[in-house]
Amino acid sequence: MVDPQAFVVAPEEAGQRLDRVLRRRYPQWGRQAVGRLISGRGVRVNERIVWLCSWQLRAGDRVIIPQPPVAKTAPIAQFDPAWVIAETPELLVIDKPAGLLSEGTRWGQGNNLLDLAVARYGPLHLFHRLDRDTSGLVLLTRGGAINRQLDAAFKAGAVEKEYVALVTAPWTGSQEGEVRSYVARHPQRRDLMTVVARGGKRAHTRYQVVGQRGGQVCLRLWPITGRTHQLRLHLAHLGSPVLGDRLYGAEGDSSPRLMLHAWRITLPPLREAPERRSEAPLPSEWSAWRQALE
């Protein structure tokens, strides 16, 4: 639980928008978390709930945040050899930590897994990505034959990826099943995906409930397709968003991270990748579920 925060608006902050003042005072929360906090009625000004980001503050206003967002993780500055799960001359299987981009973006490079790995190992290719806040297995290759073999295997559906997720209890769906939908970019927010009735791309996920405990539900997930935000979007579509999801999650969720982990990957027989199955250690947030997942 994060301690409540409160402050008195300074004279130089008078007339400024609530969201801008909060972002400047608490840069560790991030723009999206501040917006969600305000729209979710999590901010009081002079004991009155304010849900407009554009609310203009006055000098002397007392701002109270009873349940502040969890601070973003500090940037990761260098590659950690402990991330390496398996290594061959052509392939690296990496356990990417939560909070680290898989690769640089068009808005700026910043720290990301690919650049950090290249700085340590030389030229590499990122064969597939994970969302920044998702932890777990990523494949890095040195190009050539391994890329052609992996590309053919992924297209043929011969690669099995297994994730684990934590969502809020109770789970109201079946104990195991499938989600089939079509997904597209959200028409108003380009950082979001949405389920659509027409158009879009086919998305298919299998799931299995591991159990419910302490207000949490643990799920195993197998993405059959690989659409952007697919698992997060499908669970939100079922009414059980992943805990800690800043984009699709429930208001008031104070989870310390996105509770989604790329746990296992199984490859078909490949000459350049003799290790067929790799597994990333479960993060500490899954410690209560280790025995049930074995």
Helices and strands as residue ranges (DSSP letters): E 5-8, G 11-13, H 18-25, H 31-39, E 44-45, E 48-49, E 62-65, G 81-83, E 84-87, E 91-96, H 113-121, E 125-126, E 135-141, H 145-155, E 160-168, E 176-185, E 193-196, E 201-213, E 216-223, H 230-237, E 260-266, E 277-279, G 284-289, H 290-293
